[in-house]
Amino acid sequence: MKNKCEHCHKVLVHENEETYICSYECTYCKECVETVLKNTCPNCGGNFEKRPLRFTK
């Protein structure tokens, strides 16, 4: 999983609910998705969903 927003390069931690991905796993922060990208991936044209959380055991 990518650990930086592909637009603003903000560091994104795996436990962060502010991370969004498209179906190709392009990775962006919530702020860029909502304000800059308008929920449309610039790479594939798809929409974004919150990245699933991955917790370590």
N, CA, C and O of each residue as an XYZ file, in Angstrom:
228
protein
N       0.845     -1.181      0.000
C       0.000      0.000      0.000
C       0.889      1.242      0.000
O       1.903      1.313      0.695
N       0.479      2.192     -0.787
C       1.243      3.435     -0.886
C       1.075      4.236      0.394
O       0.026      4.179      1.036
N       2.106      4.979      0.762
C       2.058      5.715      2.024
C       2.079      7.228      1.846
O       2.278      7.959      2.816
N       1.872      7.717      0.598
C       1.821      9.158      0.345
C       0.712      9.480     -0.646
O       0.410      8.695     -1.544
N       0.121     10.638     -0.464
C      -0.866     11.139     -1.430
C      -0.150     11.408     -2.748
O       0.899     12.052     -2.774
N      -0.723     10.912     -3.841
C      -0.099     11.086     -5.141
C      -0.213     12.515     -5.667
O       0.433     12.862     -6.656
N      -1.022     13.342     -5.020
C      -1.165     14.734     -5.460
C      -0.305     15.680     -4.619
O       0.553     16.383     -5.153
N      -0.534     15.696     -3.310
C       0.158     16.662     -2.443
C       1.340     16.060     -1.682
O       2.078     16.784     -1.015
N       1.524     14.748     -1.775
C       2.631     14.027     -1.144
C       2.555     13.976      0.381
O       3.556     13.713      1.048
N       1.382     14.225      0.923
C       1.169     14.103      2.362
C       1.392     12.652      2.773
O       0.946     11.737      2.079
N       2.073     12.433      3.888
C       2.315     11.088      4.388
C       1.013     10.531      4.950
O       0.340     11.187      5.745
N       0.663      9.315      4.533
C      -0.569      8.651      4.952
C      -0.214      7.369      5.691
O       0.469      6.503      5.144
N      -0.675      7.244      6.929
C      -0.406      6.032      7.700
C      -1.494      5.002      7.423
O      -2.616      5.363      7.067
N      -1.170      3.728      7.584
C      -2.097      2.653      7.241
C      -3.365      2.665      8.081
O      -4.409      2.210      7.612
N      -3.307      3.170      9.303
C      -4.474      3.195     10.181
C      -5.309      4.455     10.004
O      -6.208      4.717     10.803
N      -5.029      5.224      8.988
C      -5.665      6.517      8.761
C      -6.946      6.363      7.932
O      -6.920      5.768      6.855
N      -8.043      6.889      8.426
C      -9.300      6.860      7.679
C      -9.407      8.017      6.698
O     -10.460      8.216      6.091
N      -8.339      8.778      6.534
C      -8.317      9.908      5.613
C      -7.691      9.526      4.274
O      -7.418     10.402      3.453
N      -7.459      8.234      4.039
C      -6.810      7.766      2.826
C      -7.844      7.168      1.881
O      -8.665      6.346      2.288
N      -7.800      7.582      0.623
C      -8.754      7.109     -0.384
C      -8.009      6.458     -1.546
O      -6.904      6.872     -1.899
N      -8.633      5.424     -2.142
C      -8.054      4.746     -3.292
C      -9.122      4.555     -4.370
O     -10.319      4.549     -4.083
N      -8.665      4.399     -5.618
C      -9.569      4.031     -6.710
C      -9.421      2.523     -6.935
O      -8.706      1.858     -6.186
N     -10.079      1.983     -7.945
C     -10.012      0.538     -8.180
C      -8.620      0.085     -8.624
O      -8.317     -1.106     -8.553
N      -7.776      0.996     -9.076
C      -6.397      0.664     -9.444
C      -5.421      0.956     -8.305
O      -4.207      0.861     -8.484
N      -5.953      1.312     -7.132
C      -5.196      1.623     -5.931
C      -4.360      2.890     -6.042
O      -3.345      3.026     -5.359
N      -4.783      3.823     -6.904
C      -4.201      5.156     -6.867
C      -4.575      5.723     -5.507
O      -5.713      5.558     -5.068
N      -3.660      6.378     -4.841
C      -3.826      6.742     -3.436
C      -3.766      8.248     -3.236
O      -2.823      8.910     -3.670
N      -4.794      8.783     -2.568
C      -4.865     10.219     -2.316
C      -5.417     10.481     -0.917
O      -6.104      9.636     -0.343
N      -5.112     11.659     -0.375
C      -5.672     12.051      0.922
C      -7.101     12.564      0.724
O      -7.503     12.923     -0.382
N      -7.836     12.589      1.797
C      -9.236     13.012      1.752
C      -9.369     14.433      1.216
O     -10.263     14.715      0.418
N      -8.493     15.319      1.646
C      -8.581     16.722      1.227
C      -8.419     16.865     -0.290
O      -9.174     17.605     -0.920
N      -7.449     16.172     -0.879
C      -7.248     16.248     -2.326
C      -8.422     15.631     -3.075
O      -8.855     16.169     -4.094
N      -8.942     14.508     -2.583
C     -10.076     13.849     -3.237
C     -11.283     14.775     -3.267
O     -11.961     14.886     -4.288
N     -11.550     15.436     -2.153
C     -12.755     16.271     -2.056
C     -12.607     17.638     -2.724
O     -13.553     18.120     -3.348
N     -11.445     18.265     -2.605
C     -11.321     19.644     -3.065
C     -10.684     19.792     -4.434
O     -11.106     20.645     -5.215
N      -9.690     18.993     -4.743
C      -8.958     19.140     -5.994
C      -9.495     18.188     -7.067
O      -9.766     18.599     -8.196
N      -9.642     16.917     -6.700
C      -9.991     15.885     -7.685
C     -11.494     15.703     -7.873
O     -11.925     15.066     -8.834
N     -12.290     16.254     -6.966
C     -13.758     16.157     -7.050
C     -14.226     14.703     -7.189
O     -15.140     14.406     -7.958
N     -13.579     13.798     -6.427
C     -13.912     12.371     -6.351
C     -13.765     11.639     -7.693
O     -14.442     10.639     -7.930
N     -12.877     12.137     -8.572
C     -12.600     11.471     -9.841
C     -11.098     11.266     -9.980
O     -10.334     12.230     -9.937
N     -10.672     10.020    -10.145
C      -9.253      9.709    -10.275
C      -8.714     10.276    -11.582
O      -9.287     10.023    -12.642
N      -7.618     11.041    -11.529
C      -7.061     11.619    -12.750
C      -6.384     10.575    -13.641
O      -6.115     10.836    -14.814
N      -6.112      9.402    -13.087
C      -5.427      8.353    -13.853
C      -6.396      7.455    -14.612
O      -6.158      7.126    -15.774
N      -7.497      7.052    -13.954
C      -8.405      6.086    -14.587
C      -9.824      6.613    -14.793
O     -10.617      5.987    -15.497
N     -10.152      7.755    -14.188
C     -11.485      8.323    -14.337
C     -12.512      7.746    -13.385
O     -13.673      8.154    -13.406
N     -12.100      6.802    -12.550
C     -13.020      6.190    -11.587
C     -13.201      7.044    -10.342
O     -12.593      8.105    -10.201
N     -14.058      6.556     -9.436
C     -14.276      7.279     -8.188
C     -13.392      6.687     -7.095
O     -12.666      5.721     -7.329
N     -13.460      7.273     -5.903
C     -12.635      6.849     -4.784
C     -13.487      6.252     -3.667
O     -14.667      6.572     -3.520
N     -12.861      5.384     -2.891
C     -13.430      4.807     -1.683
C     -12.370      4.914     -0.599
O     -11.177      4.996     -0.893
N     -12.809      4.913      0.663
C     -11.841      4.886      1.750
C     -11.012      3.617      1.640
O     -11.542      2.540      1.368
N      -9.717      3.751      1.851
C      -8.856      2.578      1.817
C      -9.174      1.708      3.020
O      -9.298      2.218      4.134
N      -9.307      0.396      2.814
C      -9.581     -0.488      3.949
C      -8.466     -0.378      4.992
O      -7.293     -0.235      4.647
N      -8.840     -0.445      6.242
C      -7.867     -0.376      7.318
C      -7.161     -1.705      7.475
O      -7.772     -2.765      7.335
N      -5.881     -1.647      7.764
C      -5.098     -2.848      8.008
C      -4.433     -2.679      9.370
O      -3.575     -1.817      9.562
N      -4.846     -3.512     10.295
C      -4.294     -3.453     11.648
C      -3.289     -4.577     11.832
O      -3.497     -5.686     11.339
N      -2.204     -4.297     12.537
C      -1.245     -5.336     12.839
C      -1.677     -6.080     14.091
O      -2.278     -5.503     14.997
N      -1.369     -7.352     14.129
C      -1.762     -8.182     15.281
C      -0.683     -8.227     16.320
O      -0.847     -8.879     17.352
